[in-house]
């Protein structure tokens, strides 16, 4: 059946035009409302004053004792009579009432202070004095920073939070400051983070042309977003969520019985990906296993997953026996066998795709379904293999890492910082997508990502919090979706049900089929390989490749 085209109103261009028209209509309505408010401001003020005068009159009448209300009425009537008999009396009375109403209806909101208060000024002065040794020169005839100087000349903009701490700051620095040296920048950023208030994350934007530095306090990322079916295309994986200013895309999510839009960090894999493989690093308890579990749940929607768990703690036991999960290996022997099969499967896919392209045919169906190899803590297997005199399992990853993109094979590796030196050169060279989670020093983050972080990491971070970089792109703050082990006793019921809802159904084991009579055995199907065994590669095809 031919695919019916979408209505024009649902196309991308039409939706964008509709959003622009809605935004323009809202802007026009807002402008019209502001103009009407400016024109009708005197009438609004007088009406507010008359309402306040009427309220004051009612309160005065209610407070007056009943025995004195008669004389009060007589006095009010006498005043009205005298005003009516006076020349221009009614006109003067109306003018007097309007003037009193305008006075009573004025805006009594106290104006916001134009400058900082005394405590804020002291904090800015202390921050200025701390920067003097770094931004001052002995040969500068008119130094911008000097002991006892004025901070107003150096700080162009400043904002404070409710707690009295600096929330935004734009400062100027002299042109001779070496802002192109990472060491000089790091010293200034460390000083500002300490003086502006510890325990927060700061973003620093250096403007080398204008000699300005902008400090911004970043809001904490949400840590309680449950795993769910993200609105993504095949080949897109949501690593986590970041700041709205970092990406131009949002995802609709279900969050505490409401729908919100959250900016994601999307990792694109497949044949045309420039970052086909990923490496996650972090200390123990940082959430790397949570990240791998989240990636595996998303990968099972469109592909097959092979999991090799070096930790041996049963973090992936919930995936065992599920549709699309080829194996969950926790022992060295099983890991070697599974990775060897993955290497042979990658070679088989390469040969099949190559032959199809040589013949002008599309790739075979069995090479289009993505294959994911998830390897958690390969350093444990490396030590066990060295002690047993066997091959390092990472050596079997060379073929999937080097040729996985063409064969639609993706490798995801997670390791801890204390075992980073055990990672093979192939893993380091071919994993262009990097993630660092947990508490780490800036040098550790830079060594793992290849580039320094653009924010100051806080001293204490929640699990699943860190940084991500995709190839040569920018560094993003990252918060992994909360995807705990559903079989863990410490997991709450809500999180357990959220993870279990994403798991595919369990596969029917081969031995569950009804037995056949002994005199009528089933014919052997020689066209299909046995389950869990890699198909043999023909020698002629292998020699030709």
N, C-alpha and C positions, 0 to 999 in steps of 0.2 A: 504494500500500500504506500503510495507517495506521501511524503510528509507535507502536511498542510502548513502554509506560511503563517507566521504569527501576525495578528492584526497590527496595523501600523502604529496604533497608539502604544503598543508594547515594545516597539523597537527601541534600540539604544538611543538613536538620534531624537526620536519623538519624545522619549522619556526625559532626555536632557533638556529639550526645548520646553516641555511642560514644567519642569522644575524651574527653569529660568523665568518663565512667565509667572509662576506662583511667587517666586522671590521678588520679581518686579512689582507685582500687585501688592505684596505685603509692604514693600518700600514706599509705594505711592500712598497706601492707606496710612502708614505711619507718618509720612510727611504731611498729609492732609489733616491728620489729628493734631499734630504739633502746631500747624498754622492756625487751626480753629481754636486751639487752646490759647495761643498768643493774642488772637483778636478778641476773644471773649474773656480774657483774664480780668479786666475791671469788673465785668458783670458777675463773674464767679466770685471775686473778692467781696463785692457788696452783698451778694446773696449769702455767702458764708457769714458775714458780719451780722446781717439781719437775723439769721438763724441763731447766732450766739447771743444777740440782744434779747430775742424772744425767750431763749432758754434762761437767761439771767432774770428776766421779768417773772417767769413762772417760778423760779426758785425763790425770788424775793416775796412773791405772793404766798407761797407755801410756808415760808418761815415767819410770816407776819401773824401774830395772834389774832384770833377771831374778834376780840373786842376792839382791836385797832384797825380792822379792815374798813369799817365805815368811814372814819376820818380820812383814811388813805384814799378811798374812792372819791370823797368830797374834794380833797386837795388835787387829785388828778383831773377831775371835771372842771374845777376852777382854773387850772392851768390851761386846759384846752380852750375854755371860754375866753380867757384873756388873750391867748395867741390868736384866736379867730377874730377878735375885735381889733387887734393891733393892725396898723398899716403894714402890708406885706408880711403879715404874721404867718399865714400858712406856707408861703414860699420859704421864709427863713426856717420854719420848723422842718420842712422837707429837706432843705440843704443841711441843716444840723443833723438830722437823723441819718442822711446818706454819708455825711462825714464821719459820724460815730460808727456806722456800719463798716465803712472802708477801713477805719482804724482797727476795729475789732476783728475784721476778716483778713488782716495781713498775715503773711506766712511767718510763723513764730519759730520755725525750725532754726536752731543755732547754726551759723555757717561753719563749714568744715575748716579746720585750721589749715592755713596755707603752707606752713612749714612744719617740720618735726617738733615734738615737744622736747622738754629738757632731757628726759632719759634717752630719747631717740637721738638727739643731737650728741649726747655723750658717747653713745655707741658708735655713731658715725665718726666722731673725732678719734676714738680709740682705734677704729679700723683704719683711719687715715694715718695715724702715727705708726701703726704696725707695718704699713706699706712703704714708709719713708726709706728704710735701708735698701729696699729693692728697686725703687723707682727714682732715686736721687743720684746725682753725679757731682763729684767734687768740682768739676770744671764748668758746670752749668751756671751761666750768669743769672738766669731767672728760673730757678727750680720750681717745678709744679708741685713737688713733694718736698717739704722741709719740716724740721721739728718746730712745733709751735705755729705751723701754717694753718690756713683755713681749708676745711674740707669742701666748702661750696665750690671752689675752683676745680677740684679734681672729680667730684661726683656729679655727673650730669643728671641722673635720675635715681630715685630711691623710693622704695615702698616697704611698708612694714606689715607684718601679719598681726593677728589679734593678740598673740602672746608677746608682742613687742620685739620680736626678732626680725631680722632683715629678710624680706621675701623677694625683692627684685632690686638690682643695683647695676647701674651703668657708670663705669669709671673711665676716665682718660688717663693715659700713661705717656711718658715722654717717648719721642721717636727713636732715641738711641737704645731703648730697652730691647734686648734680643728676643723678640716674641716668636722668632722662627725656630728657636732651640727648644726641644721637648723638656729638657731639664729645667730651664728657666720658667717655662709655663707651669710645670708640675709644682715648683716651689710656690708660685703665686696662688695656684688653685688650692694647694694644701693649707696655706695660710688663711685664705678667705673662708674655706670650709670650717676651719677651727674657730675663727673669730666671729663668723656669722651665726654659728650654732651647730653643735655636733648632733649626730643622730638623724640627719636629713640628707637627701640626695640633691646635689647641685649640678646644674648644666652651665658650662662655660662656653661662650661664643666669642672668639677672638676676631676682631676686625683689624687686620694688619694695615690696611690702607688708611683707615681713619684713626688708628691708635686708640681703640676703645675695646673694653672688655665688658661683656654683659653676663651678669650672674643671675640665674633664675632658680628658684626652689621648685623641685618637681614633686608633684603629688604622688603618693604611693599607688602602685598598681593594684587592681583588685585581685585578691588571693582566693576567693571562694566561688569562682566560675566553674560550674560542674561540666564534665564532658558531655557532649551531645553531637548530633549529626550537624556538622558545620556546612554552611551553604558554600561549597567549593566545587570546582570542576575536576574531572579526572586528571591526576598528575599534580594536584595541589594539596599540600599538607600544612595544616595550621600548627606551627610550633608553639605559639602562645600569643600573648597580647602585649601591646606596647603603648606609647604615648600617642595621643591624637595628632600631634604635630610632626610625627616621624613618618607616617604613611598616609596615603591618599585613599585608602579603602577601609570600609567598615563592614562588619558582619552582624546580622541580626541574631541575637542570642536570647535564650530564655534565662532570666536572672531573677530569682526570688518572686515568682508568679507575675513577672512583667517582661516585656520585650525591650531590650536595649540594643544599641549599636556600639560595638567595641572595635577599635582598630587592631587588626591581627598582624602577625608576622608569618607570611605565607612562603613556604619553601616549595619551589616547582621542580619536579623530577621528570624523568622520561628521556626520550630520544633527543629532544632539543634543549635540554637543560644544560646550563653552564656550571651548575653545582650539583652533580648527580649523586654525591655521597656526603654523609654528615658525620661529624665527630663531636661528641659531647664530653665535657670535662667538668670535674667538680670534686669537692671533698666528700667524705662519707656523710650521708643524710642530706645531701644537697638537692635531691630530686631528679637525678639522671635516670633512674629506673622508672620514675613517673613519666618522664618525657618519652622514653622508649615505649612504655605501655600505651601512652596516648597516640604515638605515631603508629603502633601496630594496630590499634583499633580503627584508625582512619584508613590504613593500608588495606585492611581486610574488606573494605567496601568494593574495591576494584581489583585486587590482586591476591597473591599467595604470600605467606609469611613463613620464614624459617627462623626460629629463635634459638640462640645459643647463650645460655645463662652461665657465666663463669662464677657468679657469686654463690650459687647453690643455695639460696635462701627461699626459693619457691616464689619469686616475685611474679612469675609468668605462668603459674599453675592454672590460673583461670582460663588461659588460652589453649590448654592442651586438649586435643580431641575435637576442636572446633572446625567448622567448615572453612577451608582456606588456610589453616595452620598445618603446614607440612610436618613439623616436628618441633618439640620443645626439649632441647638437650641440656643436661646439667652435668654430664660426666665427660671425661676427656675422650674416651673411645667414641662415644656418640657424637661429640663435637667434631672430631676428625672425620668421621664417616659422613656427617651431614655437610660439612664444608667441602669435602672432596666431591660429593655429589653436586653441590652448588657450582663448583668450578667446572665440572664436566657439563652441567646444564648450560652454563654460560657459553662454553665452547660450542655445544650443539646448536644453541640459538644463533650464534654468530655464523656458523656454517649454513644453517637453513636460510637465514636472511640473505647471506651472500649469494647462495644459489638462486634464490628467488629474484634478486635484483639482476643477476646476470641473465636470467631468462625473461626479464621484463614483467615479472609477476609481482603482486603484492606480497608482503611478508606473510608467512603461514599463521594460522590462528593460534597455534600453541606458542608462538613467540610474541604475541601482542599483549597477553595478560602479564602485568608487572609481577616481578619476583622480588621480594624484599628479604634481605639477610640482616637480621638484628642480632648484634653481638654485644653482650654486656660483660664488661670486665675481662677482656682477653688476657690481661696480665696474669691472672690466676692460672689459666691453662698454659701460658708460656712457662711458668715456674714448674708446673706439674710435668710438662713435656720434657723440660730440660732434666729434671730429676729422673725421669723414666727412660731417657735416651731416645725420645720420639720427636717427630717433627712439630715445630711450632704451628698451631692452627692458623696464625696470622699469615704464614707463607701460602696457605691455600686461598687467601683473599686477593692475591695479586691479579689473577685473571678477572674476577668480578669487579675489582676496583679499576683496572685499566680499561676493560672492554665492557663494563656493565652498562654504560649509557647506550651503546649501539644495540645491546642485547636486551634492553629494558629491564635491567637488574640494578637494584639500589641497595647499597650497603650503609648501615647505620651502626656506629661503634660508640660505646660509652666506656669511659675509664676514669679512675680517680687520679688526683694529682700525685699521690705518692707512688704511683706505678706508671707515670707518664713516660719515663725513660724506656719502658718495656715495649712501647708501641713501635711497630716496624716502620721502615721508611716508606713503604707503599701506603700505609694508612695515613701517614703524615702528609704525603704529597698529593694524594688523590681525594682527600676530604676537604673540599673547598667551602663547604657549609660548616660553620663552627658555632658551638654553643658552650658557654661557661655558666655554671649554676653554683649557687651557694656563696659563702664568705670566702673571698680570695683577695690577695694583695693586688695592687694595680700591675705589678710586674708579671704576676701569674696570669692575669687576664690578658695582658698584651702578648705574652708568650704563647698562650693558647689560641687567641684570635688572630694574631699576626699584626694587629693594630691596637693602639691604646684605647681605652674606653673614653667616651665623651662626657661621662659624668663621674662624680666621686662616689665610689661604692660605700654604702653605710657599713657600720661595724657589725650589725646583726641584720640578717635578711631571712625571710621566711623560706621554706622549702619550695623549690621550683622557680626561684627568683634569680635572674642573672642577666647575661648579655648574649646577643646573637648577631652574627655577621654572615651574609650570603655572598661568597665570592669576594669581589672588589667593591661591594656596596658599603653603605654606612653601618655603623654599629647601632643596634637597637637595644633598648631595655626590654627585657623579656620576663613574662610571668606565665609559667606553664599551667594549663588547665589542671584542676585538682582531680587527678586520676589515681586514687590509691588502689592497693590490692584488695579486691572484694573479699578475699578469704582471710584477711587479717582481722584479728579480734578488735584491734583499736580503731577500725574503720566504722564510721557512723552508718546508720541504716540508710540515710538519704544518699550518701556517697556510694554505698554498696549497690543500691538499686539503680543509681545512674550508670555505673559501670556495667552491671549485669544486663541492663537494657541494650547496651551497644554490642554485646557479644553475639557472634553468629551462632546458629544452632549447632548442636553436636553432630559430628559425622557418624554415620552408621558403620560400625566395624565390619571388617570382612567376614569374621566368623559368626556374625549374626544372621547371615542368609540361611534360609531353610535348607536342610540337607536333602540331597538328591538320593534316589535309590541306587544301591550299589551296582545294579545291572544296567543302569542308564546314566553313566557319568556324563558330566557337562563337557562339551568339546573345548579344547584349549584354544584360546584366542591368541594367536601368535602375532597379531598386528598391534597389540597394546602391551607396553612394558608393565612389569609388576609394580604394585604400589610401593612407593618409597625407594625404588631402585632407579638409578639414572639410566636412560636409554643408551645403548651402545652406539658409539660413533663409528661409522663405516671407515675402514682404513683408507679406501680410495678417496673418499670425501676429505678426510683429515689430511691426506697427503696433498690433495689439490689446494686446500686452504693454506 
